[in-house]
Amino acid sequence: MKIKKNNILLVFLLTFSIHAYAQQKPFMDYLLSWDGYSSILAVELTYAVSQKDSTVFIFGDPNFGGQSDIFKVIKNIRVIQPEVLKINENNRQITVYHNGAEKHRITYEIDGSLPVDKPTKASQRELFRPVIEDGLLTLVSKQFTLEITDTSNPLVSFSWRGYPKNISYFNSVHPTQTDPSVKLSAYYDRVSEMVYFVMGDNIDVKEYSVMNIPYYCVTTKEDNYGNDLQECLSPFFESYFPSIHRFWKDANFPFYFLAVTALQNNQVPIGGGGFGIRNGFVMKLGQPFGTWEKYVTAHETAHTWIGIKIMLGMGSFDHQWFGEGFNDYTTLINLVNSKIYGKEDFLKYMNEKNLKLHYNSEVKGAPNDSIAANYWTDYANYGKLPYRRGLLYAFYLDNQIRLASKGKYTLRNMLLDLYKLRKNMIKDKLLTVTDFIEVGAAYIDKTTLEEQIVTYMIEGEPIDFDMVRLIDEFEMKINKNIPELSLMESADLFKIYHW
């Protein structure tokens, strides 16, 4: 039978079209607009679907700050007919029914304004709120992007259609790209670890080289507190970041950034608070940059390792005694090693911020599994519990390793072994408490270590420092049931924490 050429061509085109569709990568294209002075960010999302009747998005994350009024932040959500929208506020779900539409687009606004009755609390506790005000916008992807509920890993892109002219701009996808109109792309699994944007006329961006790694210092230029933030942060780039890279023997970074935004609308002074994200740390500051802010900056940037590259368990609440407490100890000793903290700062942090507050706490003996349920509702008592509990155990364990090895090894050696184990594991496998114990058994008795973890970290019993031997350089006295640490007169703190 003879087939006409036109039919052959049609079959070829259909086959090519089907093959091209099958090869097409799913995508999510975000187009952003901001006028430079209002608190509103306009978002337009164009996306692909895979032959589905509907697409379900999730906005926000309960672990990212309290979110009781999250749909006052994301608003004016719209789709184009024939698509239909359904919003479930309780589950934070946004469902789009496609109804045969070939193209898919959803628009919405992100309102960064703070409630007039509680701007201070909202600034620090409600992390899903971006900072968007006259002359300044700071934004992470978790504050405006929609989470997909399927298992795909689409290519996600961002570009700015509307933005004020003659402004400073920084992004954490490609920091060298300073034109907001140029599209930035990253796969979803990377975006889910957060992407950061900042723009405005009150922004200063300075680049450093730390162990041949590009480091960026992103700050507000002027604020109501008299800060020179670039000057305040320079010691971190000159000494702290090199110290912690040496601690972990890790300089395998494409780049890193530190961003500190001074808030202008808080009612009362608030210290620096923020969060670490992929390759960076973002801080909101509501007072002069002082000793506490130095600690917060050091603690959060240290999460690059413990908390991001090394975690025990599934989520952030599984074993915060390690993720926060052990991270806090590495923070403190690296502040000493980099000479940002001296003897007085070290002892004050150990005694006033940890030993005194922990042993005076009404919940000091609460079991580990009670922390998540009370974290946001009773932050004053439960929020800092795993930090203090883990830090004090890390200090205790460091001393036990030093004594058992007669000074040959420290906790750092154990943590390096744990990091090596994690790097050799497959990507999706998780470190466990069992891994922690197996690694630690090379330095102290395994049965003893197991008992310590169960007693002090899981069950929550406070360490009885009256019964604990420390290295000769330290002394712990008990005063009215409160342990107090001191440094022997001949001891050199820098030599103790030197690598």
SVG drawing of the C-alpha trace seen along z (x, -y; Angstrom):
<svg xmlns="http://www.w3.org/2000/svg" viewBox="-13 -56 63 58">
<polyline fill="none" stroke="black" stroke-width="0.4" points="0.0,0.0 1.3,-3.4 1.4,-6.0 1.2,-9.7 4.1,-12.0 1.8,-14.3 0.7,-11.3 4.4,-10.4 5.1,-13.9 2.2,-14.0 3.3,-10.7 6.8,-12.1 5.6,-15.4 3.3,-13.6 6.1,-11.2 8.5,-14.0 6.0,-16.0 5.3,-13.1 9.0,-12.5 9.7,-16.2 6.9,-16.3 8.3,-13.2 11.8,-14.8 10.6,-18.1 11.7,-18.9 9.0,-20.1 9.6,-23.7 8.4,-26.5 9.1,-30.1 8.7,-32.9 8.4,-36.5 8.7,-39.0 7.9,-42.7 8.5,-45.3 8.2,-49.1 10.9,-49.9 8.8,-51.5 5.6,-49.5 5.5,-46.3 4.0,-44.2 5.8,-41.7 3.9,-40.7 4.5,-37.1 3.6,-35.4 4.3,-31.7 4.1,-29.8 4.6,-26.1 4.3,-22.7 2.1,-19.8 2.4,-16.1 -1.0,-15.2 -2.8,-15.7 -6.2,-17.1 -4.9,-19.3 -1.8,-20.7 -1.6,-21.0 0.8,-23.5 1.7,-24.2 2.6,-27.6 4.8,-28.0 6.3,-25.7 5.2,-25.5 8.8,-24.8 9.7,-28.2 8.2,-30.4 4.6,-30.5 2.2,-30.8 -1.2,-31.5 -2.1,-34.2 -0.1,-33.0 -2.9,-33.8 -2.6,-37.4 0.9,-37.3 0.1,-35.5 -3.0,-37.1 -4.9,-37.9 -4.3,-34.5 -5.6,-34.2 -5.6,-31.8 -6.9,-32.3 -10.0,-30.5 -10.8,-27.7 -8.6,-26.9 -10.3,-27.0 -8.7,-27.7 -9.4,-26.2 -7.7,-27.2 -7.5,-25.1 -6.1,-27.5 -5.9,-24.8 -3.6,-22.7 -2.0,-25.7 -3.0,-24.0 -3.6,-25.8 -5.2,-23.5 -5.5,-24.4 -8.0,-22.4 -6.8,-22.7 -10.1,-21.9 -8.2,-21.2 -6.1,-24.3 -2.9,-24.0 -1.0,-26.7 -0.8,-27.1 -0.2,-30.3 -1.0,-31.5 -0.5,-35.0 -0.4,-36.2 1.0,-38.9 3.3,-38.6 2.7,-41.3 5.7,-42.0 4.0,-44.6 4.0,-43.8 0.9,-43.9 0.8,-47.3 0.1,-45.8 3.1,-43.4 5.8,-44.4 8.7,-43.3 7.4,-39.8 6.4,-39.3 9.9,-40.5 11.7,-37.7 9.2,-34.9 7.2,-34.9 10.0,-34.0 7.7,-33.5 7.4,-37.3 9.9,-38.8 11.3,-42.3 9.8,-44.6 9.8,-48.3 10.7,-51.6 14.1,-51.2 14.8,-47.6 13.7,-44.1 15.1,-40.9 13.6,-37.7 14.2,-33.9 12.4,-31.5 10.5,-29.9 8.8,-33.2 7.2,-33.4 7.6,-30.2 5.0,-27.4 6.0,-23.9 5.0,-21.2 3.5,-18.0 4.5,-15.5 7.9,-13.8 9.3,-15.8 12.4,-17.9 11.6,-20.7 13.9,-23.4 13.0,-26.6 13.8,-30.0 13.5,-33.5 13.6,-36.9 12.5,-40.4 10.0,-42.2 9.6,-45.3 12.2,-46.7 13.5,-50.1 16.4,-51.4 19.9,-52.3 19.7,-49.9 22.1,-47.3 21.1,-43.7 22.4,-40.3 21.2,-36.8 22.4,-33.5 22.0,-31.5 24.8,-33.3 26.2,-36.1 28.2,-37.5 25.0,-38.2 24.0,-41.8 21.2,-42.4 17.8,-41.6 16.3,-41.1 18.5,-38.2 16.9,-34.8 18.4,-32.6 17.8,-28.9 18.2,-26.0 16.6,-22.6 13.9,-22.3 15.8,-20.2 18.3,-23.1 15.6,-25.8 13.9,-23.9 17.0,-24.6 16.2,-28.3 17.4,-31.0 18.1,-34.5 17.4,-37.9 18.1,-41.4 17.8,-44.7 17.4,-48.4 19.2,-51.7 20.3,-51.0 22.3,-47.9 26.1,-47.4 27.7,-44.3 31.4,-43.5 33.4,-40.5 36.1,-38.7 38.4,-35.7 38.5,-33.2 40.8,-30.2 40.2,-31.0 36.4,-30.8 34.4,-33.9 32.6,-35.3 30.0,-38.1 29.1,-40.4 25.6,-41.9 24.3,-44.6 22.2,-47.6 24.3,-50.8 22.5,-52.9 20.2,-52.1 18.6,-53.7 21.2,-52.1 24.4,-53.7 25.8,-50.4 28.6,-50.2 27.7,-46.6 30.5,-46.1 33.0,-47.0 31.3,-44.9 31.4,-41.8 34.9,-42.1 36.5,-40.0 34.4,-37.1 35.8,-37.1 39.3,-37.8 39.5,-35.2 36.3,-33.2 35.5,-31.8 39.1,-30.6 39.1,-29.1 36.0,-27.0 37.1,-25.9 40.3,-24.6 38.3,-23.0 36.3,-20.9 39.2,-20.5 36.7,-21.6 37.2,-24.3 35.0,-22.7 32.6,-25.6 31.5,-27.4 30.8,-30.6 29.3,-31.8 27.4,-34.9 26.5,-36.6 23.5,-39.0 22.5,-41.3 19.5,-43.5 18.8,-46.2 15.1,-46.5 13.6,-50.0 10.1,-49.4 10.4,-47.4 8.9,-48.8 11.6,-47.7 15.2,-46.6 15.6,-43.0 18.9,-41.2 20.0,-39.5 18.0,-36.5 17.9,-34.6 18.5,-31.3 21.0,-29.5 20.3,-28.6 22.3,-27.0 25.7,-28.7 24.7,-31.6 23.1,-33.1 20.4,-35.7 20.0,-37.9 17.4,-40.4 18.8,-43.0 16.9,-45.4 19.6,-46.9 23.3,-47.8 25.6,-44.9 27.3,-43.6 28.5,-40.5 25.2,-38.6 25.1,-39.4 28.6,-38.1 27.5,-34.8 24.4,-34.5 26.4,-35.2 29.0,-32.6 26.4,-30.0 24.3,-30.3 27.2,-30.3 28.6,-27.2 25.4,-25.4 26.9,-24.9 28.3,-21.8 26.3,-20.6 22.7,-21.1 23.1,-21.0 26.0,-18.7 25.7,-16.6 22.4,-15.8 21.1,-13.1 17.6,-11.8 14.9,-12.9 14.2,-16.5 15.4,-19.5 13.6,-18.4 14.7,-14.8 18.0,-15.5 18.4,-19.2 20.8,-18.5 23.2,-17.6 22.0,-19.9 21.9,-23.0 23.9,-22.1 26.9,-20.5 26.8,-23.2 26.8,-25.8 30.0,-24.2 31.8,-24.3 30.7,-27.9 32.0,-28.9 35.4,-27.3 35.9,-28.7 35.1,-32.2 37.9,-31.5 40.2,-30.1 39.6,-33.2 40.1,-35.5 36.8,-37.2 35.9,-35.8 38.4,-36.0 38.4,-34.4 35.8,-36.7 33.4,-36.2 33.9,-32.4 33.2,-32.1 30.2,-34.5 28.6,-32.4 29.2,-29.1 28.1,-30.4 25.5,-33.1 23.9,-31.9 24.0,-28.2 24.9,-26.7 22.9,-29.2 19.9,-29.3 19.8,-25.6 20.1,-24.5 17.6,-27.1 15.1,-26.0 11.9,-24.3 12.0,-22.1 15.7,-21.2 14.8,-17.5 12.1,-17.4 12.6,-14.4 13.9,-15.0 10.6,-14.0 8.7,-16.8 10.6,-19.6 8.9,-19.7 5.4,-19.8 6.3,-22.9 8.9,-24.6 6.7,-27.4 4.1,-27.6 6.5,-27.8 9.7,-29.0 11.0,-30.7 11.3,-27.4 11.7,-24.8 13.2,-26.8 16.7,-27.0 16.6,-23.7 18.3,-21.6 20.9,-24.3 22.0,-24.4 21.6,-20.6 23.7,-19.7 26.3,-22.4 27.0,-21.3 27.1,-17.6 29.5,-18.5 31.8,-20.4 31.6,-17.4 32.3,-14.9 35.2,-16.9 36.8,-16.8 36.2,-13.0 37.9,-12.4 40.9,-14.6 41.3,-12.8 40.9,-9.3 43.5,-10.0 45.8,-12.0 45.4,-15.1 46.0,-13.3 42.4,-13.6 39.5,-16.0 35.8,-16.1 37.0,-17.7 38.6,-14.3 35.3,-12.5 33.3,-15.1 35.7,-14.9 35.2,-11.1 31.4,-11.6 31.7,-14.0 33.8,-11.6 31.3,-8.9 28.5,-11.1 30.4,-12.1 30.9,-8.4 27.2,-7.6 24.7,-7.7 23.0,-11.1 19.6,-10.2 20.8,-8.0 20.7,-9.6 23.1,-9.6 21.7,-8.1 22.4,-8.2 23.8,-4.7 26.3,-6.1 27.2,-8.8 27.9,-6.1 29.9,-3.9 32.1,-6.8 32.5,-8.0 33.4,-4.5 36.9,-5.0 37.5,-7.6 35.6,-6.6 34.0,-3.4 31.0,-2.5 28.7,-1.4 29.5,-4.6 28.7,-6.7 25.4,-4.8 24.4,-5.4 25.2,-9.1 23.2,-9.6 20.1,-7.9 20.4,-9.5 21.4,-13.1 20.1,-13.7 17.1,-11.4 15.7,-11.2 16.9,-14.7 18.6,-14.2 20.9,-17.1 24.6,-16.3 25.8,-16.3 29.0,-18.3 29.8,-17.9 30.7,-14.3 32.5,-15.1 36.3,-15.4 37.5,-18.0 40.9,-18.6 43.3,-20.4 42.8,-23.8 39.1,-23.9 37.4,-24.0 33.7,-23.6 32.2,-24.7 28.7,-24.1 26.9,-27.1 23.3,-26.6 23.0,-23.7 24.3,-25.9 27.6,-24.8 30.0,-27.6 33.0,-27.1 36.3,-28.9 39.7,-28.8 42.8,-28.0 45.2,-31.0 48.0,-29.3 45.6,-28.0 45.7,-29.5 42.2,-29.2 43.6,-29.8 45.9,-26.8 43.1,-24.6 41.1,-25.4 43.7,-25.5 44.1,-23.6"/>
</svg>
